[in-house]
């Protein structure tokens, strides 16, 4: 572990630097808010209740904390690799210690439960399931040596946490005394899973000159065409499920066309610029998907 020198910034300043570099709010907080908004709107619509603004405010904060904790997990899991391949990252360069990050994610976990507990037992139990699964992710399901070399399997077992987090948001916003959440609504968990696969597959797709020896990517494993096809397959599944739940998904189909067009440009001309644009669009796609969905299914709308 790298030692922090006497000229290192204060702990508070170090965390601000960490957040700016590894959890930029303009992307991550916005994504968490719209993820929670989309899931809350779907839950309220399917349960037949008005949109619960106050409960959603709590759920949004909990979702941001959950996302931040996952980032802390990833920084610790990637520490050994970062020492060799990404030595300028915060932990690798000694900005924060592993112990400090572990303390932080413990505090964040406690904060999540303190916020969720007043929302009722269903919310608490569902969020506990999501948290438990995330800690299994942190331990790489105790099969890390087998799992890590299998990039796609590793990814989909980790993005599956979005299913449980979506259910947690639903339980938080509906509340213990509200109408029952219909069983068919559980299928929306598959939409969350597919969308987070889109983001995960997209963010590890690069131009040839961006590839790093020893660092797997979907573009190095499957080629540019294969990486984009893998991503679009997840979009297709999400649209099918969404169509079955709500009868149509025209706005989301338009977004899919935008993502596909960006992917085709990257495939035909795989440069640093087109690859960067493709990665950016996969993140924007996720945010816009949930934003449009919230408008589309808004209770009473």
Secondary structure, 3 states (H helix, E strand, C coil): CCCCCCCCCCHHHHHHHHHHHHCCHHHHHHHHHHHHHHHHHHHHHHHCCCCCHHHHHHHHHHHHHHHHHHHHHHHHHCHHHHHHHCCCCCCCCCCCCHHHHHHHHHHHHHHHHHHHHCCCHHHHHHHHHHHHHHHHHHCHHHCHHHHCCCHHHHHHHHHCHHHHHHHHHHHHHHCCCCCCCCHHHHHHHHHHHHHHHHHHHHHCCCCHHHCCCCCCCHHHHHHHHHHHHHHHHHHHHHHHHHHHHHCCCHHHHHHHHHHHHHHHHHHHCCCHHHHHHHHHHHHHHHHHHHHHHHHHHCCCC
